[in-house]
Amino acid sequence: MMNDGMNGVTTAPEVSTSKTYPCAECDATFATAHEMAGHVASVHRAGGINAVGAFVCEDCGKTFDSVRALGGHRSAKHSAAATPGEYPCDVCGNVLTTQRTLALHRRNSHPDAAPLANSDTKTKTKTKTKTTQPPALRELTVETDALLDEMRTKLQREQDKLDAYIAQLAVEASAAREARTRVAAMLRAVTPKSQTVSRGASTRGYQDFLQQQRDAKAAALLAFVETHAAQLADGFTSNMVAEMTASEGVEPKMSSKVIRELLDQELRNAGVVRADKVVKGGGMQFKLVASLNGSEGGAHDGEA
């Protein structure tokens, strides 16, 4: 029976017919939560429910809050299956089975103690693993290197041959230049001076030929301008005359550039045309000074 302490009413303990309350520390189960709490307090706790570290390991001195935790610790660390070790604690003298348990013991039980002078704890170091090629790839690499070496040898041999050939050509070219110099000297020695003069005369003859061509073009242009005086009375350009002469088949044929030179030099100096003004594009417009029969083809404002 229980008294709730509030209104003085006594009630029977709550019993669950369909639910049990297992102990978190062992395998025991109870019908009520009240019974389970009492079991934990009396079996698994020393000094009440809030007591901590009531169960001490006889082998290493480590404390636990429950029998179950202590049993698991002893089974794992101090059972016959565990490998015995000789790792004594330099603070309290307890002997631990492994270096790791010693370190944990010192950290938990002696947090203010100085670190161990010597430690067997192994530090993991990163080792660079060498990548190995598969056998087939290694064989292919070897074959490729061999082919490349062979190719380099052949190319080097061909390059050496070409270098030698170029050097030989350079020697032959030098010898050929020397031979030509000797032949030219001998040719000058056996050539009469009269032939040299005739070559000069030939050059003058070609220049005379060019002048004859120019005179013929100037005469043809003059005849064309005089014949077309009425059409050209308002002014004309070399492009305009070039188009007209080409359409009428005037011979010899003349380009616009040649016509411009003849108008500006030959016909202008002869007093047939005069420069009138610069037109769009940089060309020159010309005007007739007088026609063939003496009538005025433009104002006499001075011959340019």
VMD Tcl script that draws the C-alpha trace (Angstrom):
set ca {
  {0.00 0.00 0.00}
  {1.18 3.61 -0.69}
  {0.32 7.00 0.74}
  {0.36 9.81 -1.83}
  {1.26 12.39 0.92}
  {-1.17 14.94 -0.53}
  {-4.67 14.01 0.64}
  {-3.87 11.14 3.01}
  {-5.52 8.57 0.74}
  {-3.88 5.16 0.83}
  {-3.77 3.35 -2.53}
  {-2.50 0.00 -3.69}
  {0.75 -0.04 -5.74}
  {0.25 0.23 -9.48}
  {0.62 -3.17 -11.07}
  {0.90 -3.58 -14.82}
  {-0.51 -6.80 -16.14}
  {0.70 -6.26 -19.69}
  {3.93 -4.31 -19.29}
  {7.22 -5.09 -17.53}
  {10.05 -2.82 -16.48}
  {13.52 -4.22 -17.29}
  {16.58 -3.14 -15.35}
  {19.03 -1.16 -17.45}
  {21.99 -2.66 -15.54}
  {21.12 -6.35 -15.56}
  {18.59 -8.79 -17.00}
  {16.04 -8.51 -14.14}
  {12.49 -7.39 -14.97}
  {9.81 -5.98 -12.66}
  {6.08 -5.54 -12.78}
  {6.12 -1.92 -11.63}
  {8.43 1.01 -12.09}
  {8.62 1.42 -8.32}
  {10.03 -2.09 -7.89}
  {12.55 -1.56 -10.66}
  {13.76 1.69 -9.06}
  {14.20 0.01 -5.70}
  {16.20 -2.78 -7.30}
  {18.55 -0.32 -8.98}
  {19.06 1.61 -5.77}
  {19.86 -1.43 -3.66}
  {21.80 -3.57 -6.14}
  {23.39 -1.26 -8.60}
  {23.90 1.93 -6.59}
  {25.84 2.60 -3.42}
  {24.49 5.34 -1.24}
  {21.40 5.92 -3.29}
  {20.34 6.45 -6.88}
  {22.60 9.49 -7.45}
  {25.81 7.84 -6.20}
  {28.63 7.67 -8.79}
  {31.72 5.39 -8.97}
  {30.59 2.94 -6.32}
  {32.05 -0.15 -8.03}
  {35.86 -0.39 -8.14}
  {37.92 -2.78 -10.30}
  {40.21 -4.81 -8.05}
  {42.78 -5.23 -10.85}
  {43.27 -1.66 -12.01}
  {41.34 0.49 -9.54}
  {39.02 1.99 -12.13}
  {35.55 2.84 -10.78}
  {32.21 2.20 -12.43}
  {28.64 3.28 -11.79}
  {27.12 -0.19 -12.13}
  {27.90 -3.86 -11.64}
  {27.20 -4.47 -15.31}
  {29.74 -1.88 -16.41}
  {32.33 -3.26 -13.99}
  {31.71 -6.80 -15.22}
  {32.12 -5.77 -18.85}
  {35.35 -4.00 -17.99}
  {36.81 -7.02 -16.15}
  {35.72 -9.37 -18.92}
  {37.43 -7.25 -21.57}
  {40.55 -6.18 -19.67}
  {41.29 -8.69 -16.95}
  {39.84 -12.03 -18.08}
  {41.97 -15.05 -18.90}
  {41.45 -14.36 -22.63}
  {42.99 -10.92 -22.32}
  {46.72 -10.75 -22.87}
  {48.45 -9.84 -19.60}
  {50.65 -6.76 -19.74}
  {53.11 -4.89 -17.62}
  {52.11 -1.25 -17.82}
  {52.28 0.07 -14.24}
  {50.85 3.50 -13.47}
  {53.63 5.76 -12.22}
  {51.15 7.70 -10.09}
  {49.16 5.05 -8.20}
  {51.04 1.81 -8.99}
  {48.17 0.01 -10.66}
  {49.28 -2.31 -13.47}
  {47.43 -2.05 -16.75}
  {47.33 -4.66 -19.49}
  {47.99 -2.41 -22.49}
  {49.58 0.94 -23.22}
  {46.21 2.25 -24.29}
  {44.47 1.29 -21.04}
  {47.34 2.87 -19.12}
  {46.89 6.09 -21.04}
  {43.14 6.04 -20.45}
  {43.67 5.29 -16.76}
  {46.08 8.20 -16.30}
  {43.80 10.53 -18.20}
  {40.72 9.58 -16.17}
  {42.28 8.96 -12.74}
  {45.20 11.38 -12.81}
  {44.33 14.23 -15.15}
  {46.88 16.55 -13.49}
  {49.81 14.12 -13.81}
  {52.65 14.85 -16.21}
  {52.61 12.99 -19.52}
  {54.51 9.71 -19.77}
  {58.21 10.13 -20.58}
  {58.29 7.07 -22.83}
  {55.37 5.84 -24.82}
  {55.03 2.67 -26.79}
  {52.16 4.16 -28.70}
  {52.85 3.76 -32.35}
  {52.38 6.81 -34.47}
  {50.98 6.26 -37.87}
  {53.10 7.67 -40.65}
  {51.90 8.17 -44.14}
  {54.00 6.22 -46.55}
  {53.90 6.99 -50.20}
  {53.01 3.83 -52.00}
  {54.69 3.31 -55.31}
  {52.25 2.76 -58.11}
  {53.17 -0.29 -60.09}
  {52.16 -0.71 -63.70}
  {50.50 -3.87 -64.94}
  {52.90 -6.24 -66.74}
  {51.23 -5.70 -70.10}
  {51.52 -1.92 -69.76}
  {55.16 -2.22 -68.73}
  {55.91 -4.32 -71.81}
  {54.12 -1.82 -74.04}
  {56.08 1.04 -72.50}
  {59.37 -0.77 -73.10}
  {58.45 -1.48 -76.72}
  {57.40 2.14 -77.28}
  {60.64 3.46 -75.81}
  {62.62 1.12 -78.04}
  {60.78 2.32 -81.16}
  {61.31 5.95 -80.22}
  {65.02 5.36 -79.65}
  {65.31 3.73 -83.06}
  {63.45 6.61 -84.70}
  {65.65 9.19 -82.98}
  {68.77 7.35 -84.17}
  {67.58 7.32 -87.79}
  {66.56 10.98 -87.73}
  {69.87 11.99 -86.22}
  {71.70 10.06 -88.95}
  {69.70 11.80 -91.68}
  {70.30 15.19 -90.11}
  {74.04 14.55 -90.03}
  {73.96 13.59 -93.73}
  {72.09 16.80 -94.64}
  {74.52 18.92 -92.62}
  {77.43 17.32 -94.48}
  {75.71 17.88 -97.84}
  {75.05 21.54 -97.05}
  {78.67 22.02 -96.08}
  {79.75 20.40 -99.37}
  {77.42 22.69 -101.35}
  {78.86 25.71 -99.58}
  {82.38 24.66 -100.63}
  {81.24 24.07 -104.22}
  {79.40 27.42 -104.31}
  {82.52 29.21 -103.13}
  {84.59 27.48 -105.79}
  {81.97 28.34 -108.44}
  {82.04 32.04 -107.49}
  {85.82 32.10 -107.74}
  {85.67 30.41 -111.15}
  {83.08 32.93 -112.40}
  {85.25 35.82 -111.26}
  {88.19 34.44 -113.24}
  {86.03 33.87 -116.33}
  {84.59 37.40 -116.15}
  {88.10 38.85 -115.94}
  {89.21 36.81 -118.94}
  {86.09 37.89 -120.87}
  {86.82 41.55 -120.25}
  {90.40 41.04 -121.35}
  {89.44 39.52 -124.72}
  {86.44 41.82 -125.46}
  {87.21 44.79 -127.84}
  {86.29 48.27 -126.62}
  {84.19 48.82 -129.76}
  {81.69 46.22 -128.56}
  {81.39 48.00 -125.26}
  {80.54 51.26 -127.07}
  {77.96 49.48 -129.19}
  {76.24 48.25 -126.04}
  {75.99 51.85 -124.88}
  {74.60 52.82 -128.26}
  {72.02 50.08 -127.92}
  {70.92 51.57 -124.59}
  {70.53 54.99 -126.17}
  {68.58 53.44 -129.00}
  {66.09 51.94 -126.55}
  {65.62 55.30 -124.87}
  {64.99 56.84 -128.30}
  {62.40 54.15 -128.94}
  {60.57 55.00 -125.71}
  {60.57 58.67 -126.63}
  {59.17 57.87 -130.05}
  {56.36 55.93 -128.40}
  {55.58 58.87 -126.13}
  {55.59 61.31 -129.03}
  {53.21 59.08 -130.95}
  {50.82 58.95 -128.02}
  {51.02 62.73 -127.55}
  {50.22 63.28 -131.26}
  {47.28 60.87 -131.10}
  {45.94 62.59 -127.98}
  {46.29 66.03 -129.55}
  {44.41 64.91 -132.65}
  {41.66 63.40 -130.49}
  {41.27 66.54 -128.38}
  {41.08 68.81 -131.41}
  {38.59 66.51 -133.10}
  {36.34 66.45 -130.03}
  {36.76 70.10 -129.08}
  {33.02 70.72 -128.90}
  {32.47 67.80 -126.54}
  {35.37 68.84 -124.34}
  {34.62 72.57 -124.30}
  {33.13 72.54 -120.77}
  {36.15 70.78 -119.28}
  {37.38 67.20 -119.05}
  {39.49 64.86 -116.96}
  {42.01 62.20 -117.91}
  {39.54 59.46 -116.92}
  {36.92 60.92 -119.24}
  {39.32 61.08 -122.18}
  {40.58 57.54 -121.44}
  {37.04 56.19 -121.65}
  {36.37 58.06 -124.92}
  {39.60 56.95 -126.59}
  {39.05 53.37 -125.54}
  {35.48 53.33 -126.85}
  {36.62 54.74 -130.23}
  {39.65 52.45 -130.49}
  {42.26 55.19 -130.67}
  {45.79 53.90 -131.30}
  {48.18 53.67 -129.65}
  {46.21 52.72 -126.57}
  {46.72 54.93 -123.53}
  {45.84 54.50 -119.88}
  {44.29 57.24 -117.78}
  {47.65 57.77 -116.07}
  {49.50 58.23 -119.36}
  {46.80 60.61 -120.64}
  {47.08 62.65 -117.42}
  {50.87 62.96 -117.88}
  {50.51 63.93 -121.56}
  {47.82 66.53 -120.83}
  {49.75 68.03 -117.94}
  {53.12 68.07 -119.69}
  {52.97 67.85 -123.50}
  {49.62 69.48 -124.38}
  {49.74 72.01 -121.56}
  {53.27 73.10 -122.48}
  {52.15 73.37 -126.12}
  {49.36 75.78 -125.12}
  {46.55 73.45 -126.16}
  {44.99 72.87 -122.72}
  {45.17 74.47 -119.32}
  {44.60 73.09 -115.83}
  {41.22 74.31 -114.61}
  {40.55 72.88 -111.14}
  {41.00 69.89 -108.88}
  {37.96 67.66 -108.91}
  {36.63 65.18 -106.34}
  {39.03 62.32 -105.71}
  {42.15 64.45 -106.38}
  {41.98 64.44 -110.20}
  {42.56 67.51 -112.39}
  {40.02 69.02 -114.75}
  {41.45 70.51 -117.96}
  {40.01 72.99 -120.49}
  {40.92 73.71 -124.09}
  {42.73 76.97 -124.79}
  {41.98 77.16 -128.55}
  {40.45 74.92 -131.18}
  {42.01 73.77 -134.42}
  {40.37 76.60 -136.48}
  {41.26 79.37 -133.97}
  {37.88 79.78 -132.15}
  {38.03 80.15 -128.35}
  {37.32 76.97 -126.41}
  {37.61 78.70 -123.05}
  {38.43 81.95 -121.36}
  {42.03 83.18 -121.76}
  {42.81 83.58 -118.07}
  {46.44 82.67 -118.47}
  {48.27 79.64 -119.61}
  {49.39 77.39 -116.78}
}
mol new
graphics top color blue
foreach p $ca { graphics top sphere $p radius 0.5 }
foreach p [lrange $ca 0 end-1] q [lrange $ca 1 end] { graphics top cylinder $p $q radius 0.2 }
display resetview
